[in-house]
Amino acid sequence: MSQQTLQELLAERVTVYAQFDRPRELIDEGIDKLFKEVVSDAFRSYGDFGGAIKEAIKAALPANVSDVFELQRYNGLVANALRERWEAAAVHSTIIEQADKSISEVLEGKGLITGEVSLHDLLKAFIDEHKDKAAEEQWERPEIRIEEGDAYGTGMKFLHIYFDEEPEDRGSSYSRRRENHQLKHSMHVNIAGKREAANHWRKADEFGEVYSARLDEKKVAVNMRIRSDWERMLASLYFGNAILVIDCDPDDLSYGLYD
C-alpha cells in the first residue's frame, strides 16, 4: 500500500465525513446561532430596531400628552398594539420574544412601581434628598400641605398634596405665605376608599389614584428626566398602575436636625 500524503488523507476524510448527517447538523447550528445573534443585536435598546421602537413611540404620543387624563394607561395601550400587530403578521416566536423584551425596556424603564406607594415613604425619600441643603439653611421641616376637595354633587372626594423643600419664612412679619400653586411639587388624588391604618396612632388610611402631578413647577410628562427615588415614585403613580396610600400627616415629617 502506497503511503498517503497529508493532503490526500485530509481530502479522503473530508469526502467520507461529508456523506454523513453531522455536517448538516453543524451548518444548521451555525445558522441558528447566527440568526439568534442578529435578532438579539437588532432588538437591543441601542440597536437599529430598538431605536426605531423608541422613535415610533415618541412619534405616536399626542402633542398634549401631559394633559391626557388617562395617560397612566397609555403605555399599556402602545405595548399591546405593537404586540398584536406582530402576532397578526405571524412573526416568528423568537422575534416576538425579543420584541416583547425590548418594548418592556423602552416603556417601563428603571424601577417602574406597581401596586401601591406610601405617601410617607415618598415624602421621606424627598426629605432625605434635601437634608444637606436643609442643614446649610437651618430648615426644620419642608413645607407640606394636604388639603381636601370634592366634586360638588357627585360624592367624590379629592386630596391635593403640595410640597416644597424650603419651609415658609414664619420668622418675619413681612413674609407672605406662598400660595399652593407656588410650591414646587404637587399631587392630586382621586380618593377611592379607606382601610385600616398600619400605624396604631392613625384611625384609617385613605388611598386613591393620582390623576395630576407636578415636578419642579412643571406637569409630569414622558420626556422629563427622572433622577431620584421620590421622583420615580411620583412618576409611577401618574403613569403606572400604583395607588397612593395617605398614611401620614404633614406634621409627622421633618428634616430631623433638631430631634
C-alpha positions, 0 to 999 in steps of 0.5 A: 500500500502506497503511503498517503500524503497529508493532503490526500488523507485530509481530502479522503476524510473530508469526502467520507465525513461529508456523506454523513448527517453531522455536517448538516447538523453543524451548518444548521447550528451555525445558522441558528446561532447566527440568526439568534445573534442578529435578532438579539443585536437588532432588538437591543435598546441601542440597536437599529430596531430598538431605536426605531421602537423608541422613535415610533413611540415618541412619534405616536404620543399626542402633542398634549400628552401631559394633559391626557387624563388617562395617560397612566394607561397609555403605555399599556395601550402602545405595548399591546398594539405593537404586540398584536400587530406582530402576532397578526403578521405571524412573526416568528416566536423568537422575534416576538420574544425579543420584541416583547423584551425590548418594548418592556425596556423602552416603556417601563424603564428603571424601577417602574412601581406597581401596586401601591406607594406610601405617601410617607415613604415618598415624602421621606425619600424627598426629605432625605434628598434635601437634608444637606441643603436643609442643614446649610439653611437651618430648615426644620421641616419642608413645607407640606400641605394636604388639603381636601376637595370634592366634586360638588354633587357627585360624592367624590372626594379629592386630596391635593398634596403640595410640597416644597423643600424650603419651609415658609419664612414664619420668622418675619412679619413681612413674609407672605405665605406662598400660595399652593400653586407656588410650591414646587411639587404637587399631587392630586388624588382621586380618593377611592376608599379607606382601610385600616391604618398600619400605624396604631396612632392613625384611625384609617388610611385613605388611598386613591389614584393620582390623576395630576402631578407636578415636578419642579413647577412643571406637569409630569410628562414622558420626556422629563428626566427622572433622577431620584427615588421620590421622583420615580415614585411620583412618576409611577403613580401618574403613569403606572398602575400604583395607588397612593396610600395617605398614611401620614400627616404633614406634621409627622415629617421633618428634616430631623436636625433638631430631634 
